Amino acid sequence: MAPPELYSLGQNQTAISSHAFNANRTEVAVSLNSKDATIWERRGHEWKQTETLSEHDKLITSIDWAPKSNRIVTCAQDRNAYVWQQSPDSQTGRMIWKPTLVLLRINRAATHVRWSPNEDKFAVASGARAIAICSFDPEGDWWVSRLLKKPIRSTVLSVDWHPNNVLLAAGSADMKARVFSAYIKDVDKRPAPTVWGEKLPFNTICGEYSSHAGGWVHAVGFSPSGDVLAFASHDSSISIVYPGGPAIYTIKLSSLPLLTLTWTTENSIIAAGHDCQPLVFSGSEGGWDLTGTLDDPNANKTGGGAARAGLGNASPVGRLNSAAFNTFRNADTRGISSGPGSPGPSAESELFTVHQNTITSVRLYEGIPGNVARVSTSGVDGKLVVWDVAQVSPIGVTGIVGRLAGTHLK
């Protein structure tokens, strides 16, 4: 089994807040936990920084790169969004990225942004209990917005577009996942009927679903056909909704909460989050299950394309093998505490996973919606990893379910 491709961007393992690749995957735009977005170009097996996009005043929270029009949209905690497009510099003739203002009309931080499939509009989630649907105004030469507000009661954390370019899924901190109509008369053609409804004026609520145990809804995603919705909540659950049934399947995990997800086929989802590894869920209208992980627990953790220096031999305990966990475990079971002068826990603080901290984003890397071959992940550990979705390691008693049983006292 070939190891995943592992890259470190920036210095000192700076956290990656968001990432997005261009159409041919030769460049990637990332936010390294700062107010600037940086563009990196692939040169051989390395990534070199080539551009810095500086316009925001506060931390950039999300980035998306439109593959057809080659435009980048960024949003940040400064309540602003900018659309970046390449154009020749008037003095040097060199191609540079120039920003265009977006009139969001929000009074809280922007949290998430995604281009629509036709790339003629984009959605910006915010802490203002609203979603800005932005389209271009050629007369003013800027991007204007219309707001989806009711019945949102708290911060919107994620958005995802339906393939018909009109419907929009949103997950928020009011513990709801919703499907809205984002139809704009001057931009969109009249959409064909779907399982979500027929008449779809702007701000129509096509579906509203609660998290299993009342957790924030961190991630939402439509299936490639648009007929199924998946959402992940802070109660360590993932739910799959079939509105035509209607049927909702909820998988309650024994691990830490998921923060991001993407569909690879109509019957497969990859999701990741605080557990530091991408999990694979498979199913159909008859039911869904957790089927495996892309992070092979039996792989050699040293050397190779995905070198994990200092990780030693394989272990199933994953996130639980940390210095903090071992400190409390030893204090509880052995009465041992780490006092002054005791050996440092650096050798115990490495996780037995590729990512060493929370995964914040999983994106399509190779393939088309419905037939994805590889996905990319980025996280708080500053790593960018490319995974082959066909290389799934089964989860059994030595996997996530049996982590506590796999923890050994030393």
Sequence and secondary structure as in RCSB ss.txt:
>XXXX:A:sequence
MAPPELYSLGQNQTAISSHAFNANRTEVAVSLNSKDATIWERRGHEWKQTETLSEHDKLITSIDWAPKSNRIVTC
AQDRNAYVWQQSPDSQTGRMIWKPTLVLLRINRAATHVRWSPNEDKFAVASGARAIAICSFDPEGDWWVSRLLKK
PIRSTVLSVDWHPNNVLLAAGSADMKARVFSAYIKDVDKRPAPTVWGEKLPFNTICGEYSSHAGGWVHAVGFSPS
GDVLAFASHDSSISIVYPGGPAIYTIKLSSLPLLTLTWTTENSIIAAGHDCQPLVFSGSEGGWDLTGTLDDPNAN
KTGGGAARAGLGNASPVGRLNSAAFNTFRNADTRGISSGPGSPGPSAESELFTVHQNTITSVRLYEGIPGNVARV
STSGVDGKLVVWDVAQVSPIGVTGIVGRLAGTHLK
>XXXX:A:secstr
    EEEE SSTT    EEEE TTSSEEEEE SSSEEEEEEEETTEEEEEEEEE  SS EEEEEEETTTTEEEEE
ETTS EEEEEEEE TTT  EEEEEEEE    SS EEEEEE TTSSEEEEEETTS EEEEEEETTTTEEEEEEE T
T  S EEEEEE TTSSEEEEEETTSEEEEEE   TTT      BTTBS   TT EEEEEE TTS  EEEEEE TT
SS EEEEETTTEEEEEETTTTEEEEEE SS  EEEEEEEETTEEEEEETTSS EEEEEETTEEEEEEESS TTS 
SSSSTT  TT  S  S GGG SHHHHHHHHHHHT     TTS   GGGS  SSSSSS EEEEEEEEEETTEEEEE
EEEETTSEEEEEETT  EE STTSSTTTTTT    
